[in-house]
Amino acid sequence: MNKCILKGNVGQDPKITTFDNGGKVAQFSLATTERGYKTKDGKDIEEKTDWHNIIVRRTKLAEVCEQYVRKGTPLLIIGKLQNRSYEDSSGIKRYITEVSVEEMEMLGGKKYEGAPALEPEPERQAAAGMTGEERKIADQYKPILDAAAEAAAVDDLPF
């Protein structure tokens, strides 16, 4: 199964691409941070921040990104990892790994006027087209996601 769950803060305003047919794609980076801690023997382990390339291909979600997501916005993203390659302007083949968003939830932080209300959990799962097995897995992770949402209320990142 290719599924990843990320909770972090947006690194820069989303880049929105609009196509002739009206479709939209949003791209941005997301910072996730593992907090530092002290081991039993007194050794300090520093916090570690990882950066992820995020791509939103669903037009409705890309429109939400365009209207409400800004640098520093805390997000919970559920998606899948994808690898692709491209040729840069110098003719060199480059490789990139990105998270293709399936679901996204804005966490804590500022409430933007006119932001869409979130659907209750069962309707969101049904709308996402989850099978019974996927719903069982999502229910397994619900305590983790709830804890992540509570932790999002504390925003100590410098951006």
VMD Tcl script that draws the C-alpha trace (Angstrom):
set ca {
  {0.00 0.00 0.00}
  {1.35 3.44 -0.93}
  {-0.07 5.81 1.70}
  {1.58 8.59 3.66}
  {0.29 10.94 6.34}
  {2.09 14.24 6.93}
  {1.41 17.01 9.43}
  {3.43 20.13 8.92}
  {3.61 23.75 7.87}
  {3.59 25.10 4.32}
  {7.02 26.42 3.27}
  {5.91 28.92 0.62}
  {2.68 30.13 -1.00}
  {1.33 27.48 -3.39}
  {2.18 27.77 -7.09}
  {-1.10 27.36 -8.98}
  {-1.22 26.17 -12.58}
  {-4.51 26.62 -14.47}
  {-5.18 24.61 -17.62}
  {-7.29 25.51 -20.67}
  {-10.02 23.08 -19.58}
  {-10.37 24.87 -16.20}
  {-8.44 22.26 -14.23}
  {-5.94 23.41 -11.60}
  {-2.87 21.98 -9.92}
  {-1.20 23.37 -6.78}
  {2.43 22.77 -5.81}
  {4.19 23.74 -2.57}
  {6.63 22.45 0.01}
  {5.68 21.18 3.47}
  {8.00 21.10 6.50}
  {7.57 18.31 9.03}
  {9.52 18.44 12.27}
  {10.50 15.74 14.74}
  {10.93 17.43 18.08}
  {14.25 17.24 19.89}
  {14.58 15.32 23.13}
  {17.02 14.25 25.81}
  {17.99 10.58 26.14}
  {18.09 8.75 29.46}
  {21.88 9.19 29.60}
  {21.52 12.98 29.13}
  {22.45 13.24 25.46}
  {20.56 15.99 23.60}
  {19.01 14.94 20.29}
  {18.29 17.99 18.14}
  {15.01 18.50 16.36}
  {14.99 17.48 12.69}
  {12.99 19.15 9.93}
  {12.28 17.39 6.63}
  {10.94 19.11 3.53}
  {8.42 17.43 1.22}
  {7.33 18.39 -2.30}
  {3.52 18.43 -2.39}
  {1.34 18.32 -5.50}
  {-2.45 18.73 -5.48}
  {-3.96 17.49 -8.74}
  {-7.63 17.54 -7.71}
  {-9.12 20.80 -9.01}
  {-11.36 21.45 -5.98}
  {-8.49 20.92 -3.52}
  {-6.20 23.06 -5.68}
  {-8.81 25.84 -5.52}
  {-8.85 25.56 -1.71}
  {-5.04 25.85 -1.76}
  {-5.26 28.89 -4.03}
  {-7.74 30.67 -1.74}
  {-6.70 29.68 1.77}
  {-3.23 28.07 1.95}
  {-0.29 30.42 2.57}
  {3.26 30.12 3.84}
  {3.11 28.85 7.44}
  {-0.37 27.29 7.16}
  {-0.51 24.08 9.24}
  {-1.85 21.17 7.17}
  {-2.62 17.50 7.56}
  {-2.05 15.72 4.25}
  {-2.92 12.18 3.28}
  {-1.55 11.05 -0.05}
  {0.84 8.78 -1.86}
  {4.50 9.01 -2.82}
  {5.28 9.39 -6.50}
  {8.62 9.52 -8.30}
  {9.13 11.16 -11.67}
  {11.95 12.46 -13.82}
  {12.32 15.43 -16.14}
  {14.99 17.10 -18.22}
  {16.12 20.54 -17.01}
  {17.03 23.47 -19.26}
  {20.65 22.21 -19.44}
  {19.51 18.83 -20.73}
  {20.33 17.04 -17.48}
  {17.86 14.38 -16.33}
  {16.53 15.21 -12.85}
  {14.53 13.04 -10.46}
  {11.94 14.19 -7.95}
  {9.85 12.52 -5.26}
  {6.59 14.21 -4.35}
  {3.47 13.54 -2.32}
  {0.33 13.44 -4.45}
  {-2.50 14.67 -2.20}
  {-5.63 12.56 -1.82}
  {-7.03 14.36 1.24}
  {-6.06 17.60 2.96}
  {-7.20 19.28 6.16}
  {-6.28 22.73 7.39}
  {-5.26 22.67 11.06}
  {-5.43 25.38 13.71}
  {-3.91 28.72 12.85}
  {-5.82 31.60 11.30}
  {-9.36 31.02 10.13}
  {-9.81 32.62 6.74}
  {-13.12 34.31 6.08}
  {-15.25 32.20 3.81}
  {-13.25 29.02 4.45}
  {-15.32 25.93 3.68}
  {-16.67 24.04 6.67}
  {-15.27 20.54 7.07}
  {-17.65 17.64 6.60}
  {-18.17 15.27 9.55}
  {-15.76 12.29 9.52}
  {-18.11 9.54 8.18}
  {-19.24 11.71 5.26}
  {-15.62 12.66 4.45}
  {-14.61 8.99 4.38}
  {-17.57 8.07 2.18}
  {-16.87 11.03 -0.11}
  {-13.26 9.92 -0.41}
  {-14.56 6.58 -1.72}
  {-12.93 4.46 0.96}
  {-13.50 0.74 0.93}
  {-14.31 -1.08 4.16}
  {-10.68 -2.14 4.54}
  {-9.39 1.41 3.96}
  {-11.94 2.74 6.47}
  {-10.69 0.18 9.03}
  {-7.09 1.37 8.48}
  {-8.18 5.03 8.74}
  {-10.00 4.25 12.01}
  {-6.79 2.64 13.31}
  {-4.89 5.91 12.72}
  {-7.68 8.17 14.01}
  {-6.11 8.56 17.52}
  {-2.81 9.58 15.89}
  {-4.55 12.08 13.61}
  {-6.56 13.47 16.53}
  {-3.34 13.92 18.53}
  {-1.73 15.62 15.52}
  {-4.66 18.02 15.27}
  {-4.34 18.88 18.98}
  {-0.58 19.38 18.62}
  {-1.21 21.73 15.69}
  {-2.68 24.23 18.15}
  {0.90 24.81 19.36}
  {2.70 26.56 16.51}
  {6.35 27.02 17.42}
  {7.84 26.91 13.92}
  {9.69 30.10 12.86}
  {7.68 30.69 9.68}
}
mol new
graphics top color blue
foreach p $ca { graphics top sphere $p radius 0.5 }
foreach p [lrange $ca 0 end-1] q [lrange $ca 1 end] { graphics top cylinder $p $q radius 0.2 }
display resetview
